[in-house]
Amino acid sequence: MEDDEELRELRKRKMQEMQRSAEDQRASEEQQQAQEEERARKQQILRQILDPQARERLANVRLVRPDLAENVENQLIQLASMGRINRVLTEKEIKDILSRMTEGKRDIKIERRSK
């Protein structure tokens, strides 16, 4: 009888563990789906406000400086949602924005001198 009680308790714990695991997985999938929807929404807005060359420029920047590309995209989306961008931006304009955002930063180079 004691063994039956222990077995029932083990089964109960295992079932609760499996339910928790399934709930965690469902929550993770929902979060991933929400992130994918947000990315798709951002890409849709960027397609509306950037010409193909400008989008390509941002994609190239993302390869080297993902943080900078993300920052520029977020600012552009914010401006578009406020109605401050009412036309399609060109690659030259994106280059100007990128240069303004990076002009205050300096690259530090360390040179070794041979003896």
VENZIPE-V363914 format. One record per backbone hydrogen bond with DSSP energy under -0.5 kcal/mol. CO is the residue of the C=O (numbers start at 1). NH is the residue of the N-H. Records with the same first field share a line. If there is no record, write none. Layout:
CO = NH  NH
This chain:
1 = 5
2 = 6
3 = 7
4 = 8
5 = 9
6 = 10
7 = 11
8 = 12
9 = 13
10 = 14
11 = 15
12 = 16
13 = 17
14 = 18
15 = 19
16 = 20
17 = 21
18 = 22
19 = 23
20 = 24
21 = 25
22 = 26
23 = 27
24 = 28
25 = 29
26 = 30
27 = 31
28 = 32
29 = 33
30 = 34
31 = 35
32 = 36
33 = 37
34 = 38
35 = 39
36 = 40
37 = 41
38 = 42
39 = 43
40 = 44
41 = 45
42 = 46
43 = 47
44 = 48
45 = 49
46 = 50
49 = 89
51 = 55
52 = 56
53 = 57
54 = 58
55 = 59
56 = 60
57 = 61
58 = 62
59 = 63
60 = 64
61 = 64  65
65 = 69
66 = 70
67 = 71
68 = 72
69 = 73
70 = 74
71 = 75
72 = 76
73 = 77
74 = 78
75 = 79
76 = 80
77 = 81
78 = 82
79 = 84  85
80 = 83
84 = 86
89 = 51
90 = 94
91 = 95
92 = 96
93 = 97
94 = 98
95 = 99
96 = 100
97 = 101
98 = 102
99 = 103
102 = 105
107 = 109
109 = 111
112 = 114
